[in-house]
Amino acid sequence: MFKTYHNEYAIHRFCIIKEQEFAHEEDVQYRLSMYKLLQDDVFGPILIPSFKATGDGCVLRLEMEFIKGTQWTPFDLIDNYDLVADHMILRESGYSFEDFSPQNFITETETEKIYYVDIETYGPISQLECFKLLEAQCDEINKQQRQYRLQTLDYYK
């Protein structure tokens, strides 16, 4: 479950381990069923890091490759809107993610491959609902950009 990177001095292996405790075992079983579906799902050029999910009663343990790279900025999400929409929303599957925050996308340093790393919200969702969530995220980014511009104008008055 380790992502391996090489440099001139050593080989580095990275892995993230996350444990969540739920109130009910059924919640753990539901997440495990969603992760099992995700294992076989494909999002075109947007990759999902390799992961392993296990449950023990009300505890869910997720081991995932750590992707060494750069988190997207809000502007990266805007610039890659069509890529995200085409491969994460306009799909035949009725499953996708609910969180399109830019920080959930990582561009791997060595390969320039794009990874989506916040897999917790994977589940059944309509294309329309996905578009609404992506649009809301982009609208918030545009709103923040407009506020910044207004603050900059006020500063130079």
LINQUI-V400774 format. One record per residue. N is the residue number from 1. RES is the residue in one letter. OMEGA is omega as a letter, one per 30 degrees, with the letter a starting at -180 (none if undefined). Layout:
{{N;RES;OMEGA} {N;RES;OMEGA}}
//
This chain:
{{1;M;a} {2;F;l} {3;K;a} {4;T;l} {5;Y;a} {6;H;l} {7;N;a} {8;E;a} {9;Y;a} {10;A;l} {11;I;a} {12;H;l} {13;R;a} {14;F;l} {15;C;l} {16;I;l} {17;I;a} {18;K;l} {19;E;l} {20;Q;l} {21;E;a} {22;F;l} {23;A;a} {24;H;l} {25;E;l} {26;E;l} {27;D;l} {28;V;a} {29;Q;l} {30;Y;l} {31;R;l} {32;L;l} {33;S;l} {34;M;l} {35;Y;l} {36;K;l} {37;L;a} {38;L;a} {39;Q;a} {40;D;a} {41;D;a} {42;V;a} {43;F;l} {44;G;a} {45;P;l} {46;I;a} {47;L;l} {48;I;l} {49;P;l} {50;S;a} {51;F;l} {52;K;l} {53;A;l} {54;T;l} {55;G;l} {56;D;a} {57;G;a} {58;C;a} {59;V;l} {60;L;l} {61;R;a} {62;L;l} {63;E;a} {64;M;l} {65;E;l} {66;F;a} {67;I;l} {68;K;a} {69;G;a} {70;T;l} {71;Q;l} {72;W;l} {73;T;l} {74;P;a} {75;F;l} {76;D;l} {77;L;l} {78;I;a} {79;D;a} {80;N;a} {81;Y;a} {82;D;l} {83;L;l} {84;V;a} {85;A;a} {86;D;a} {87;H;l} {88;M;a} {89;I;a} {90;L;a} {91;R;l} {92;E;l} {93;S;l} {94;G;a} {95;Y;l} {96;S;a} {97;F;a} {98;E;a} {99;D;a} {100;F;l} {101;S;a} {102;P;a} {103;Q;l} {104;N;l} {105;F;l} {106;I;l} {107;T;a} {108;E;a} {109;T;a} {110;E;a} {111;T;a} {112;E;l} {113;K;a} {114;I;l} {115;Y;l} {116;Y;a} {117;V;a} {118;D;a} {119;I;a} {120;E;a} {121;T;l} {122;Y;l} {123;G;a} {124;P;a} {125;I;a} {126;S;l} {127;Q;a} {128;L;l} {129;E;l} {130;C;l} {131;F;l} {132;K;l} {133;L;l} {134;L;l} {135;E;l} {136;A;l} {137;Q;a} {138;C;l} {139;D;l} {140;E;l} {141;I;l} {142;N;l} {143;K;l} {144;Q;l} {145;Q;l} {146;R;l} {147;Q;l} {148;Y;l} {149;R;l} {150;L;l} {151;Q;l} {152;T;l} {153;L;l} {154;D;a} {155;Y;a} {156;Y;l} {157;K;none}}
//
